[in-house]
Amino acid sequence: MTNNNNWKKIGWGMVAVGAVASVYAALRYGNRFLDQFEDTAHDEIAEGDFVKTAAGWRIHYTAQGEGSPVVMIHGFLDSHKTWRKNEHVLAHDHRVYTIDVLGFGSSERVRAPIYTLKNQAAFLKEFFDSQNIEKADIIGHSMGGALALQFAYDFPDSVHKLVLIAPATYLYDALPRNGLKRVPRRVTRGVLGIYEKMHGDRANPVRFAYGDPERITNDAIQIRNSMMRVRGQHDALVAMSKSKRDANVPQELHQVQLPTLIVWGKKDRVVPSQHAHKHIRDLPNARLEWIENAGHLPHEEEPQAVNKLVKSFLDE
């Protein structure tokens, strides 16, 4: 009986060793895949200009039109190109800036865990100062909506009005307060590499963001695909996972008293629709408009309806 138990222990030990070796090999493969998959420099897909933060990191932006400034901020895993159906309409009456948030689009990828809402708001203020923008209307989508609110909290004198499109403000409560610091970078990066390899084009986040999949165009897919191939993109995502949850929103939303328009797609499967009502409850000067047949990207799916709402609100 004792010999049988010993053989069982040896057998289970060999299984465990084999499992660990298999996981290690898979993670190593995932990292090597990303080394080849990320084949584009961040500035190779740039369409506009760059500003450099005090820390030396480059932030990409485009600008068009004349008039009072409007700053547009994209969501997570996206870029300034999400505004391609909106910016030219607003540019008839405004100086429109579209920003690539640090870590996305054509902006620089930073491997340090600096991706907090507070930090991103500070970087945005550096951009304002570089363009001599004293006060602007800010339009933010999803993560960009949460960033717009944090910016309005930190720098209220720099904001005239807010437009929030499906803001992900309350999703930040679900993030670990101190990030995933204990998970080694190579492990997280390897997992991301395996996911990219296994799912390929099907992993494109835009496929889950539209209310009507038939509306998804090839350019909507390619815009996101090209960004994921920028060198350092997955290292930046790892750094984001390790960044602290440092923000004053949603806890202090009641202190953001600026005129605010909230736009939400009724078919949003990314940010729960009940979050729309939470924003209305906690923001003292906000109103909500629903886009009936849109998902998480109403400004792409129903650009005419969204442009009309936004233009009317900014011109009031």
Secondary structure in CASP SS format (residue, H / E / C, confidence):
PFRMAT SS
TARGET T0000
AUTHOR 0000-0000-0000
METHOD secondary structure of the structure
MODEL  1
M C 1.00
T H 1.00
N H 1.00
N H 1.00
N H 1.00
N H 1.00
W H 1.00
K H 1.00
K H 1.00
I H 1.00
G H 1.00
W H 1.00
G H 1.00
M H 1.00
V H 1.00
A H 1.00
V H 1.00
G H 1.00
A H 1.00
V H 1.00
A H 1.00
S H 1.00
V H 1.00
Y H 1.00
A H 1.00
A H 1.00
L H 1.00
R H 1.00
Y H 1.00
G H 1.00
N H 1.00
R H 1.00
F H 1.00
L H 1.00
D H 1.00
Q H 1.00
F H 1.00
E C 1.00
D C 1.00
T E 1.00
A C 1.00
H H 1.00
D H 1.00
E H 1.00
I H 1.00
A C 1.00
E C 1.00
G C 1.00
D E 1.00
F E 1.00
V E 1.00
K E 1.00
T C 1.00
A C 1.00
A C 1.00
G C 1.00
W C 1.00
R E 1.00
I E 1.00
H E 1.00
Y E 1.00
T E 1.00
A E 1.00
Q E 1.00
G C 1.00
E C 1.00
G C 1.00
S E 1.00
P E 1.00
V E 1.00
V E 1.00
M E 1.00
I E 1.00
H C 1.00
G C 1.00
F C 1.00
L C 1.00
D C 1.00
S C 1.00
H H 1.00
K H 1.00
T H 1.00
W H 1.00
R C 1.00
K C 1.00
N C 1.00
E H 1.00
H H 1.00
V H 1.00
L H 1.00
A C 1.00
H C 1.00
D C 1.00
H E 1.00
R E 1.00
V E 1.00
Y E 1.00
T E 1.00
I E 1.00
D C 1.00
V C 1.00
L C 1.00
G C 1.00
F C 1.00
G C 1.00
S C 1.00
S C 1.00
E C 1.00
R C 1.00
V C 1.00
R C 1.00
A C 1.00
P C 1.00
I C 1.00
Y C 1.00
T C 1.00
L H 1.00
K H 1.00
N H 1.00
Q H 1.00
A H 1.00
A H 1.00
F H 1.00
L H 1.00
K H 1.00
E H 1.00
F H 1.00
F H 1.00
D H 1.00
S H 1.00
Q C 1.00
N C 1.00
I C 1.00
E C 1.00
K C 1.00
A E 1.00
D E 1.00
I E 1.00
I E 1.00
G E 1.00
H E 1.00
S C 1.00
M H 1.00
G H 1.00
G H 1.00
A H 1.00
L H 1.00
A H 1.00
L H 1.00
Q H 1.00
F H 1.00
A H 1.00
Y H 1.00
D H 1.00
F C 1.00
P H 1.00
D H 1.00
S H 1.00
V E 1.00
H E 1.00
K E 1.00
L E 1.00
V E 1.00
L E 1.00
I E 1.00
A C 1.00
P C 1.00
A C 1.00
T H 1.00
Y H 1.00
L H 1.00
Y H 1.00
D H 1.00
A H 1.00
L C 1.00
P C 1.00
R C 1.00
N C 1.00
G C 1.00
L C 1.00
K C 1.00
R C 1.00
V C 1.00
P C 1.00
R H 1.00
R H 1.00
V H 1.00
T H 1.00
R H 1.00
G H 1.00
V H 1.00
L H 1.00
G H 1.00
I H 1.00
Y H 1.00
E H 1.00
K H 1.00
M H 1.00
H H 1.00
G H 1.00
D H 1.00
R H 1.00
A H 1.00
N C 1.00
P C 1.00
V H 1.00
R H 1.00
F H 1.00
A H 1.00
Y C 1.00
G C 1.00
D C 1.00
P H 1.00
E H 1.00
R H 1.00
I C 1.00
T C 1.00
N H 1.00
D H 1.00
A H 1.00
I H 1.00
Q H 1.00
I H 1.00
R H 1.00
N H 1.00
S H 1.00
M H 1.00
M H 1.00
R C 1.00
V E 1.00
R C 1.00
G C 1.00
Q H 1.00
H H 1.00
D H 1.00
A H 1.00
L H 1.00
V H 1.00
A H 1.00
M H 1.00
S H 1.00
K H 1.00
S C 1.00
K C 1.00
R C 1.00
D C 1.00
A C 1.00
N C 1.00
V C 1.00
P C 1.00
Q C 1.00
E C 1.00
L H 1.00
H H 1.00
Q H 1.00
V C 1.00
Q C 1.00
L C 1.00
P C 1.00
T E 1.00
L E 1.00
I E 1.00
V E 1.00
W E 1.00
G E 1.00
K C 1.00
K C 1.00
D C 1.00
R C 1.00
V C 1.00
V C 1.00
P C 1.00
S C 1.00
Q H 1.00
H H 1.00
A H 1.00
H H 1.00
K H 1.00
H H 1.00
I H 1.00
R H 1.00
D H 1.00
L C 1.00
P C 1.00
N C 1.00
A E 1.00
R E 1.00
L E 1.00
E E 1.00
W E 1.00
I E 1.00
E C 1.00
N C 1.00
A C 1.00
G C 1.00
H C 1.00
L C 1.00
P H 1.00
H H 1.00
E H 1.00
E H 1.00
E C 1.00
P H 1.00
Q H 1.00
A H 1.00
V H 1.00
N H 1.00
K H 1.00
L H 1.00
V H 1.00
K H 1.00
S H 1.00
F H 1.00
L H 1.00
D H 1.00
E C 1.00
END
